[in-house]
């Protein structure tokens, strides 16, 4: 008698049915397919999903379950440990193959290796795939066979490789088993917060695979043509806002890449090549972040440049809380932190400004900021979060020199010249003229009174002077042993 060809597809951060290599392979194998999601935060090491990510995950799983049902299937939900959950499912269904798309964080890699070894020993066939990267992290090396630590050289090497393969379409149907194994209800995972603080999230995002596709179409139609300059303007819709969709795998980087290629082919303006290249370069930063984390996993908690281990950080809890709440007295910083709290997202230019303020104006350890972003960002991606904070702090790969200290007033004037972004997120300052909105303490008493602003009462005075903070940061740098070699 021919054994049943039942396959399990283990979903993780690949919550889509189109261009999902593991799902495609399982369907092509023939026989019933059992899609499963296993909630096992204890297996994520020191970085289990934060509160905002758990909210997004719940909604995305709901959307995935609906997509599977439209294809004649369903999502099986279990709690960890993962190996036990898979073995239970194999025992219930007599499945003899498990498919999954690879992850690249250290704890996930080690967990996956243990599971693969154990299931192979049980006689189960295992196949894994690249479902989240344009290029495998081990695929791009310098001439010495080492991982790149400078982005430009890394991306140049990537562009010499064969172009990413075209994405695959969703299966027309997913074969179902005669009897479905037991499953938890998604609500049993308790991913959503008990207190509904995520109301702003719901109005800001359309989640799931369809939401990701809609967001990509909107970006291509309205913003990509001006991306080279528009991406730095938080007062405009100039970025793709695809980061959470990419993190949770609601859309694949191959889908995005080839959508941009197709968009470029339809355009006639010479500037489109510059815009398309600029956006693909941002996809390249995502690749760079993942290959760095894969090769240097310690950087989630340690500076890549070891000299910075001796940096004299000063955790001022009152100042840290002011930064978290958007009450620093610097409008562009406060606008970003309030956007983050309300929507679970922050414009990338403002992320750099806000992060630089924490690290260089307040001398608060970058790891404190990384932990706050991890808990509050819906696109909290370990690789991108680590690269971004180490870049701002000056202690990571291809990092900004530590002596490059953003002036939040000038940054605001350059990238939010009319104060549109600040007015949206800091309504206390809505009536201040654009001339003063990024430095309200410089406005005359008459201007402040006309705008209804009382500094120190309904909007704070700056918690630190920029000139003083800059000199203090440079002085702290000078105290690092061998400081002249770290910038």
N, C-alpha and C positions, 0 to 999 in steps of 0.2 A: 504494500500500500504506500503511495507517495505521501511523504510528510507534508503537512500544511505549510504553505509559504506565507506565514504571518509576520509582518514587519512592524517594529515600533519606531516612530519618529519622536525623538526627544527634543522638544522645543525649549529654547533658552532665550537669548536675545536675538531672535530671528522670527519675530511674530508676524509672519506673512505667509501667503500661499503661492505668490508669484516669485520667480527667481529664488526659490528656496532649494538649494542643491540636495539637502537631505530628504526633503519631501519628494522631490522629483525622482530621485533614485529609488526610493521605496515604492512609489507608484509604478515605475517602470519594471521593477522586479516582478510584479504580479502578485496577486493574492491580497488578502485584507491588510489594511494599514491602521495602526493604532497610534494616533497623535497623543502625546502626553506632555504635561507640564508638571514639574516637581518643585515645590517650594522648599528650599533648603538654605535659608540665610546663614546658618551656622557653618556652612561649607565655603563661604565667601571670605574667610580670613577676617582681617580687621576692617574690611570694607563691605559689609552687607548694605543692601539698598537703603538709601535715606528716605525720609518721610515723603518728599515730593516724588521721588522715583517710584516708591511703592504705590502712590496714588495713580501715577501714569500706568504702571504695570497692570493694576487691576482693570483699568478701562481698556487697555490694549488687549488683555486676555479676553475680555468680553467681546471685543471686535473680532479677535481671531476665532473664538468659538462660533460666532455667527458666520464667518466666512467658511469655516469647515462644514457647518451644517448645510450651507447652500451647495456644497459639493458632495453631499450625501454622507458626511462623516460627523464626528463630534470630538471635542477636546476632553480628554481624561485628565483630571486634576488630582494630584497626590501631594502629601507632605514628605519631606525627607526623613531619614537619610536617603540620598538618591539611589545608592546601590541597592538598598533594601526595597525601595519603591519599584525599581526596574525589575528586580528579581521576582517580586510579588506579581507584577504585571505579566512577566514571562510565564510564571507558573499558572496564572489564571487563564491565559490565552493560548499557551503552547507556542508563543512566538519564538522564532529561531534567528532573528536578525534585528539589530538595533542600529539606527542611523542618527547622526547628529552633525551639526555644524560647529566647527571648532571655536573655542574662545582662547584668548591669549594672555589673560591676567595670570600671575604666578599660581595663586591658590586654585583657580579654575583648571589650569593646565595640569597641575599635580593631581587634583581630584579626578579629572578625566582619564589620566593615565592609569590610576588605580582601578577605576571602573572598567576601563577597556581590558586590562589584564585579568580582572576577576571574571568578567563575562566570557572572555575567550576561554578561560579555564573551565567554564561551565559548558562549553561547546556552542556558544552563541556567536554568530557572525557579526562583526562590527565594521562599519564604514563611517569615516568622518570626512568633512568637506570644509572648504573655505566659503563661508556664506556672508562674511562681513567686511572683507578687505578687497581692495583692488589688486594688491600684491601681498604674498605671504611675508610675514616679518623676517623670515630667514632667507628670503629670496633676494633681498637688496643688500649687498655688501660692498665695501670699498675695495681697492686693489689689493689690500693686505688681508682681505677676507674678514674684516671687522665691521661691526655696525657703524653707520654714519652717526656723527654727532652735530653735523652742520646741515641745516635743511636744504640749502641751495644745491649742494653736492648730492644729497640724497635724492632730491626730486629730479635732478638731471639724470641720475642713474635710472630712476623709475621710468622716465620718458624714453629711454633707450630699449626698454623691455617691450615685448609684444603688447599691443593694446588689450585692455581687459576684454574678455569674451562678452558677446552680446547676452543680455539677460534672457532667461527662459520665461515662458508664460505659465500661468497657473494650470494645474491639471484640470481637465473637464469634469472629472469625477474621481473621488477617492473611494476605493472599494472598502466596504464595511464588513466587520466580522458577523457571523450569525448571532452571537450574543455579545453584548458590550460588557466589559469588565466594570467593576465598581469604580465610582469616581466621587470625589468631594465636590460640593458646590463651591464656586469661586469665593462666595462670601465667607466661607469657612476659613479662608486663609487670613482674613482680617487685615487686608492690605490698606484699606481706606482708613483715614483717621476717624476716631470716634467723634471728635469735635469738628464740625465742617468749617475748616479754614481754607478750603480749596475752591471756594466759589469763584474767585478770579481765574483760577486755572480753567474751569469749564468754559468761561466766556472767551478765553484767549486761544483755545486750541480745538482742533477737530482731530480726534485721535484715531488710531488704527490705520490699516493699509490704505483704505480709501481716503482717509484724511491726509495721509502722507502724499498720495498721488495728486490730490487736489492742491495741496500746498506747493508741490513742485510745478504744477501747471500754472499756478498764479505767479510764481516767481519767474518762470520763463516768459510769461506774457507781459509782465509789468516792470520787473526790476533788473533782470540780468543784463539788459543792454547798457545800463549805467552802473554796473556792479563795480567797476574799477574805482570809481570815486564814491558812489552811493553807499558802499558797504561801511564806510566810516562815519556815516551820518545817522545818529540815533533818532533824529527828528524826522526821518523819512523811512518809508518801507523800502529799504535798499539791500536787505540780506535775505537769504533763503528761508531762515527759520526751520531748517530741516534737521537740526542737530538732535532733538529728542527722537524724531522718527528714525534717524539713522542709528542712534544708540540702541533703541529697542528692536531694531531690525524690521520695522514696519515698511521700510523701503531699503533696497540694497544700494551700495555705492555704484555697482555696475549699472543699475537702472538710472541713477542720477547722471553718471558719466555719459551714457549713450543718449539720454534725453538732451543733454547739452550739445552733444555732437549733432544730433538731428536738428535742434534749434539753430545751431550755427549754419548748417547747410541751407536753411530756409531764408536766411537773412541776406541782404544785399549791401548793407553799410560796412565800410572797411573797419569800423571800430568794434565790430562784433567779435573779431578774433581776439582782440585785447581783453574784452570783457569775459569771453569764454575761457581764455587762458588764466585770467585772474581767478575765476571761480574754481577751475580745476586745480589750481595751485592750493586753494583752501582745502579741497579734498585731499591734496597731498600732505597738508599739515596733519590731517587726521591719520593718514598712513604713518607719517613720521612719529607721531605720538605713540601709536601702537607698537611700532618696532622698537622704540626706546624703552617702553614699559616691558616688552617681552625680553629684551636683552639686559635691562638694568632694573629689575623689579624692586630693588631696595629704594628706588627714588620716590616711592609713595611716602616715605617717612625720613629719607636721608637726602641731603643735597648731593647732586651728581659731582659737583666740585667740592672735594673734601675740606678745603680751607674754610668753607662757610659753616662747618660744624662748630667753629669757635666764635661765630658772630654773636655779639652781645644783645640778644633780643630782650625786650622789656614788655612783659604782658601787663598792660594797664587795663584792668577789667572794665573800668568806667568808660575809657576811650573805646574799648572793643565793643561794648554794648551800644555806644553812640553810633559806631560804624554799622553794626548789625541793623539798627533801627532806622538808619538814614537820618541821623541827627548830628552830623559832623560840622554843620555850618558851611560846607562847600556844596553848592547846589547840584553840580553835576554828579558828585559822589552820592549825595543823598537821593537824587532821582533814580540812580541805578540800583541802589539798595532797596528802594521802595518798589521799583519795578520787579525786582527779584522776589520780594516777599508776596507781592500781589499775583504775579503771573507765573512764577517758577522759572523765569528766564530773564536774561539781561543781555542787552546789545553788546557785541564783542568789544568794540572800542571802549565802552563804559566799563566793561569787566576789567580791562587793563588799567583804566584810570582808578577805579575803586580798589583794585588789588594793590596797585602801586601806592596808593594813599595809606593803606593798612601797613604795608611792609616798610615803606620808606619815610612816610610822615610820622607814623606812630611807633615804628620799630617793633611791631608785633609780628611774631614768627609766622612765616608763610603757611605753616602747617595748620595754624588756627583758622586762617582764612579758607584753606582747602577743605577743612572739615565742615565749615559753615556752608560753603558752596555745595559740598557733597550732600548735605541734608536738605537744602532748599532749592536746588536746581532740578527741573524735570529732565534736563539733558545731562545729569551728573554722570560723566563718563570717566572712569579712573585714569585712562591714558591721557585724555585731553586735560582733565583737571590737574593732573600732576605736571604735565608739560607747561601748562599755562602759568601756574603759580611759581614753578621754578624759573620760568622765563622772566617773569616780572621781578622776582627776587634777585635775579642775576646769578643764581647758583646752579643752573641746569644747562642742558645742551642748547647751543645756539642762542644763549640767553642775552637779554638786553644788558648792556654794561650797567653795573650798579650805580655809576655816577649819572646815568640817564634817569633823572627823577622828574616825573611828570608834574607840571604845574597845573593843578586842577582848574584854575581860573582860565588860563590860556587854552587848555584842552576844551573847556566848555565853549569859549568864544570861537575857537576854530571849527568845532564839529557840531555845535548847536547854536549857530550865530544869532538866531532870533529868539532863542530861549524856548522854542516849542516843546522840546522834550522835557525840560525842567518844569515848565508850566503844567504839563500833564501830570507829572508824578509828585511835584511839590506845589500843591495848589495855594499854599500860603503866599507864594511869590508870584502868583499869576498876574498881578496888576503892576509889577515892577517893569519899567522900560527895559528893552533889550540891552541898553548900554550898561545897566547895573545888575542884570539878573544873575550873572555868574560871580559877582562880588558885591552883594547887597550892602556890606559894611562900608563900601566906598561911596554909597549914595548919600545925598544930603538928607537931613531930617525932614525936610519938606517932601522930598520924593518918597521916602519911607512912609510918611504919614498919609500921603495921597494913595499909596498902594495898600494901606492897612497893615503894614509890617512893623512889628515891634521886636527888634533884635534882642535876644535873650529872653523873650516871652513866647511869642507864637512862632518864632524861628530862631534857632540858636546862633550865637556868635561862633566864629571858627574855633574849634577846640584846640587848634595848634596853628601857629604862624608859619606860612610856607617857607619864608627865608630862614627862620630858626630851624625848622624841620630838615631842610635841605642840608644845612651845615652840620647838624647833629648826625644825620645819616652818613655823610662823608667822613665825619670823625670816627664813627663806629666802624666804617669800612677800614679806615687806616689802622685800627687796632687789631685787625685780623692778621695773624702771623703770615707773612708773605703776601700781604694785601695787594701789592702792586702787580701780582701775577694772576689775580682772580677776575680782572675785568677785561 
